[in-house]
Amino acid sequence: MIIDPVTLIVALIVASTPVLLAAIGELVVEKSGVLNLGVEGMMIIGAVTAFITAVETGSILLAFLAGMAGGMVLSLLFAVLTQYLLSNQVATGLALTLFGIGLAALLGVGYPGQPVPSSPDLFPQAMQEIPVAGPILFGHSPMIYVSVLIVAAVWYVLAHTRTGLILRAVGESHDAAHALGYKVIRIRILAILFGGACAGLGGAFLSVARVQNWIEGMTAGAGWIALALVVFASWKPWRVLFGAYLFGGISVLQLRLQAAEVGVPVALLDASPYIVTILVLVLISSDRARAALNAPAALGKVFHASG
């Protein structure tokens, strides 16, 4: 069996989009100095709420909006617990993931196998049929183009606007930002909500556009990969895009290799995307000085407002 590079590229772009959306949202959260390990839970809630909305209303747009809302509701719970009640961020994030997975399984009862509408084409069929470039550039769901636009917008805001400067200042030294009069808790809550919306949108794309079905536990560790991608990208938006596409490429390639019945155990092929992710993180972590330089200085630290 010969692997067609064009279909491989198209498939990797689709496969990487849920992780990309979740990772770019988490990058903004971590830039504000907050570590939210509940990405997986927010993604699965976004997936189930979007799928239920798509089934009940027949609207793709409402489905994506519902997915974002589902992720934001769960992230708001995290924000209240960590920013007002000062609970441990790591423990709260882990609890959020477990809660999200369980709640999604409960909400999704009776929905597996239900039909959902397909995403509309953004470009005319003639453009999609252009050899090589057509399928790669013009044959995708609108949400794929939106994901790239979100990455570009995050990069621009963080690098070239006062809002981005304030967000980065809060992530580097919340005490200094507070002394300058910035509302640290409010800024962090807004960043957490944005991260929740992006994670929910990633889950929505997974269930409504990519798989077009609800399957319990369908995120299958995508939220954890998104967390790893933020570190892999050294908290830089465009590197998140590259890392997501790299992970998507490995995921799709291992499926193609399984179909080609290569002489490699299936279990090893299934694990290959996660093995590569771990190896990359180990290599990055080996240069601790560089990693510490790029990470927000106040990441994971609790802010106690005074005065």
C-alpha positions as CSV (number, residue, x, y, z in Angstrom):
1,M,0.0,0.0,0.0
2,I,1.4,3.4,-1.1
3,I,0.7,6.3,1.3
4,D,-0.5,9.4,-0.7
5,P,1.3,12.5,0.7
6,V,-1.7,14.8,-0.2
7,T,-4.3,12.8,1.7
8,L,-1.7,12.4,4.5
9,I,-1.3,16.2,4.8
10,V,-5.1,16.8,4.6
11,A,-5.6,14.2,7.3
12,L,-2.9,15.6,9.6
13,I,-4.4,19.1,9.4
14,V,-7.8,17.8,10.5
15,A,-6.3,15.5,13.2
16,S,-4.2,18.3,14.7
17,T,-6.9,21.0,14.9
18,P,-8.6,19.9,18.2
19,V,-5.2,19.8,19.9
20,L,-4.2,23.1,18.3
21,L,-7.2,24.9,19.6
22,A,-6.8,23.5,23.1
23,A,-3.1,24.3,23.2
24,I,-3.4,27.9,22.0
25,G,-6.0,28.5,24.7
26,E,-3.8,26.9,27.4
27,L,-0.9,29.0,26.2
28,V,-2.8,32.2,27.0
29,V,-3.8,30.8,30.4
30,E,-0.2,30.0,31.3
31,K,1.0,33.4,30.0
32,S,-1.2,34.9,32.7
33,G,0.6,32.7,35.3
34,V,-2.1,30.0,35.8
35,L,-1.5,26.3,35.2
36,N,-4.8,24.6,34.3
37,L,-4.5,20.8,34.0
38,G,-8.2,20.5,33.3
39,V,-7.8,20.9,29.5
40,E,-8.9,17.3,28.9
41,G,-12.1,17.7,30.9
42,M,-13.0,21.0,29.2
43,M,-12.4,19.4,25.8
44,I,-14.7,16.4,26.5
45,I,-17.4,18.7,27.8
46,G,-17.1,20.8,24.7
47,A,-17.4,17.7,22.6
48,V,-20.5,16.4,24.2
49,T,-22.4,19.7,24.5
50,A,-21.6,20.5,20.8
51,F,-22.7,17.1,19.6
52,I,-26.0,17.3,21.6
53,T,-26.7,20.8,20.3
54,A,-25.9,19.6,16.7
55,V,-28.3,16.7,17.1
56,E,-31.1,18.7,18.7
57,T,-30.9,21.9,16.6
58,G,-29.3,20.8,13.3
59,S,-27.1,23.9,13.4
60,I,-23.3,23.5,13.2
61,L,-22.8,27.1,14.3
62,L,-24.9,26.7,17.5
63,A,-23.0,23.4,18.1
64,F,-19.6,25.2,18.1
65,L,-21.0,28.0,20.3
66,A,-22.3,25.4,22.7
67,G,-19.0,23.6,22.8
68,M,-17.3,26.9,23.6
69,A,-19.8,27.6,26.3
70,G,-19.4,24.1,27.9
71,G,-15.6,24.6,28.1
72,M,-16.1,28.1,29.6
73,V,-18.5,26.9,32.3
74,L,-16.0,24.3,33.4
75,S,-13.1,26.8,33.3
76,L,-15.2,29.2,35.3
77,L,-15.4,26.6,38.0
78,F,-11.6,26.3,37.9
79,A,-11.2,30.0,38.0
80,V,-13.4,30.5,41.1
81,L,-11.7,27.6,43.0
82,T,-8.2,28.7,42.2
83,Q,-8.4,32.5,42.1
84,Y,-11.0,33.3,44.8
85,L,-10.8,30.2,47.1
86,L,-7.0,29.8,46.4
87,S,-7.2,26.0,45.9
88,N,-4.1,24.2,44.5
89,Q,-4.0,24.7,40.8
90,V,-2.6,21.3,40.0
91,A,-5.1,19.3,42.2
92,T,-8.0,21.4,41.0
93,G,-7.1,20.9,37.3
94,L,-6.8,17.2,37.8
95,A,-10.2,17.1,39.6
96,L,-11.7,19.2,36.8
97,T,-10.6,16.6,34.2
98,L,-12.1,13.7,36.1
99,F,-15.3,15.6,36.7
100,G,-15.5,16.6,33.0
101,I,-15.0,13.1,31.8
102,G,-17.7,11.7,34.2
103,L,-20.2,14.5,33.4
104,A,-19.7,14.1,29.6
105,A,-20.3,10.3,29.9
106,L,-23.6,11.1,31.8
107,L,-24.8,13.8,29.3
108,G,-23.9,11.7,26.3
109,V,-26.1,8.7,27.2
110,G,-28.3,7.9,24.2
111,Y,-26.5,10.1,21.7
112,P,-23.8,7.8,20.1
113,G,-24.7,7.1,16.5
114,Q,-27.0,10.1,16.1
115,P,-26.7,11.9,12.8
116,V,-25.3,15.5,12.7
117,P,-25.2,18.0,9.8
118,S,-21.9,18.4,7.9
119,S,-19.9,21.5,7.9
120,P,-20.5,23.8,4.9
121,D,-17.8,24.2,2.3
122,L,-16.0,27.6,2.6
123,F,-14.5,27.5,-0.9
124,P,-16.2,26.5,-4.3
125,Q,-15.8,23.0,-5.5
126,A,-13.6,24.1,-8.4
127,M,-10.9,25.4,-6.0
128,Q,-11.0,22.2,-4.0
129,E,-10.4,20.2,-7.1
130,I,-7.1,22.0,-8.0
131,P,-4.4,19.3,-8.0
132,V,-2.4,19.1,-4.8
133,A,-3.1,22.6,-3.5
134,G,-6.9,22.3,-3.7
135,P,-7.4,19.6,-1.1
136,I,-4.6,20.9,1.2
137,L,-5.6,24.6,1.1
138,F,-9.3,24.8,0.2
139,G,-10.9,21.5,1.2
140,H,-11.4,21.9,4.9
141,S,-14.0,22.7,7.4
142,P,-14.3,26.5,8.2
143,M,-13.2,25.8,11.8
144,I,-9.7,24.7,10.6
145,Y,-9.1,28.2,9.1
146,V,-10.6,29.7,12.3
147,S,-8.0,27.8,14.3
148,V,-5.1,29.3,12.3
149,L,-6.7,32.7,12.7
150,I,-6.9,32.3,16.4
151,V,-3.2,31.4,16.6
152,A,-2.4,34.5,14.5
153,A,-4.6,36.7,16.7
154,V,-3.0,35.3,19.9
155,W,0.4,36.0,18.6
156,Y,-0.5,39.6,17.6
157,V,-2.2,40.4,20.8
158,L,0.6,39.0,23.0
159,A,3.4,40.6,20.9
160,H,2.0,43.9,19.7
161,T,-0.8,45.1,22.0
162,R,-1.1,46.7,25.4
163,T,-3.5,43.9,26.4
164,G,-0.8,41.3,25.6
165,L,1.8,43.3,27.6
166,I,-0.4,43.4,30.6
167,L,-1.2,39.7,30.4
168,R,2.5,38.8,30.1
169,A,3.3,41.2,33.0
170,V,0.8,39.4,35.3
171,G,2.3,36.1,34.3
172,E,5.8,37.3,35.0
173,S,5.2,39.0,38.3
174,H,1.7,39.3,39.7
175,D,2.9,41.4,42.7
176,A,4.5,44.0,40.4
177,A,1.4,44.1,38.2
178,H,-0.8,44.5,41.2
179,A,1.4,47.3,42.5
180,L,0.9,49.1,39.1
181,G,-2.8,48.9,39.6
182,Y,-3.7,46.0,37.3
183,K,-6.6,43.7,38.4
184,V,-4.6,40.5,38.5
185,I,-7.5,38.2,39.5
186,R,-9.8,39.7,36.8
187,I,-7.1,39.3,34.1
188,R,-6.4,35.7,35.0
189,I,-10.1,34.8,35.1
190,L,-10.6,36.2,31.6
191,A,-7.5,34.3,30.4
192,I,-8.9,31.1,32.0
193,L,-12.3,31.6,30.3
194,F,-10.5,32.1,26.9
195,G,-8.6,28.9,27.5
196,G,-11.8,27.1,28.4
197,A,-13.6,28.4,25.2
198,C,-10.7,27.2,23.0
199,A,-10.6,23.8,24.7
200,G,-14.4,23.5,24.3
201,L,-14.1,24.5,20.6
202,G,-11.4,21.9,20.1
203,G,-13.7,19.2,21.6
204,A,-16.6,20.5,19.5
205,F,-14.6,20.2,16.3
206,L,-13.6,16.6,17.3
207,S,-17.2,15.4,17.8
208,V,-19.1,17.5,15.2
209,A,-16.6,17.9,12.4
210,R,-13.9,15.3,12.5
211,V,-15.6,12.2,13.9
212,Q,-19.2,13.3,13.5
213,N,-20.2,11.0,16.4
214,W,-20.2,11.0,20.2
215,I,-18.0,8.4,21.7
216,E,-17.4,8.3,25.5
217,G,-13.8,9.2,26.2
218,M,-13.2,10.3,22.6
219,T,-10.6,13.0,23.4
220,A,-8.3,10.1,24.4
221,G,-5.6,12.2,26.0
222,A,-5.7,15.1,23.5
223,G,-5.9,17.6,26.4
224,W,-2.7,16.2,27.9
225,I,-1.0,16.5,24.5
226,A,-2.2,20.1,24.3
227,L,-0.5,20.8,27.7
228,A,2.7,19.2,26.5
229,L,2.6,21.3,23.3
230,V,2.6,24.5,25.2
231,V,5.9,23.5,26.8
232,F,7.2,22.1,23.5
233,A,6.4,25.5,21.9
234,S,8.2,27.4,24.6
235,W,5.0,29.4,25.1
236,K,5.2,30.8,21.6
237,P,2.0,30.7,19.5
238,W,3.4,29.8,16.1
239,R,5.5,27.0,17.6
240,V,2.2,25.6,19.0
241,L,0.9,25.5,15.4
242,F,4.0,23.6,14.3
243,G,3.9,21.2,17.3
244,A,0.2,20.5,16.8
245,Y,0.7,19.7,13.1
246,L,3.7,17.5,14.0
247,F,1.7,15.5,16.5
248,G,-1.2,15.3,14.0
249,G,1.2,14.0,11.3
250,I,2.5,11.3,13.6
251,S,-1.0,10.3,14.6
252,V,-2.2,10.0,11.0
253,L,1.0,8.3,9.8
254,Q,0.7,5.5,12.4
255,L,-2.9,4.9,11.2
256,R,-1.7,4.7,7.6
257,L,1.1,2.3,8.6
258,Q,-1.4,0.1,10.4
259,A,-3.5,0.0,7.3
260,A,-0.4,-0.9,5.3
261,E,0.2,-3.8,7.7
262,V,3.8,-3.0,8.3
263,G,5.8,-5.3,10.5
264,V,5.5,-3.3,13.6
265,P,3.2,-4.2,16.6
266,V,-0.1,-2.3,16.5
267,A,0.2,-1.3,20.2
268,L,3.6,0.4,19.5
269,L,2.1,2.3,16.5
270,D,-0.8,3.4,18.7
271,A,1.6,4.7,21.3
272,S,4.0,6.4,18.9
273,P,2.5,9.9,19.1
274,Y,2.7,9.9,22.9
275,I,6.2,8.4,22.8
276,V,7.4,11.1,20.5
277,T,5.8,13.8,22.7
278,I,7.5,12.4,25.8
279,L,10.9,12.3,24.0
280,V,10.5,15.9,22.8
281,L,9.6,17.1,26.3
282,V,12.6,15.2,27.8
283,L,14.9,16.9,25.2
284,I,13.5,20.3,25.9
285,S,13.6,19.8,29.7
286,S,17.3,18.8,29.5
287,D,18.1,22.5,28.8
288,R,16.7,23.8,32.1
289,A,18.1,27.3,31.7
290,R,16.4,27.8,28.4
291,A,13.1,26.3,29.6
292,A,13.2,28.5,32.7
293,L,13.9,31.6,30.5
294,N,10.8,31.0,28.4
295,A,8.3,29.9,31.1
296,P,6.3,32.7,32.8
297,A,8.0,33.4,36.1
298,A,4.8,33.3,38.2
299,L,3.3,30.2,36.5
300,G,1.4,28.1,39.1
301,K,2.0,30.6,41.9
302,V,-1.0,31.7,44.0
303,F,-1.7,35.4,44.1
304,H,-2.6,37.0,47.4
305,A,-4.0,40.5,47.0
306,S,-2.9,42.9,49.6
307,G,-3.7,46.5,50.1
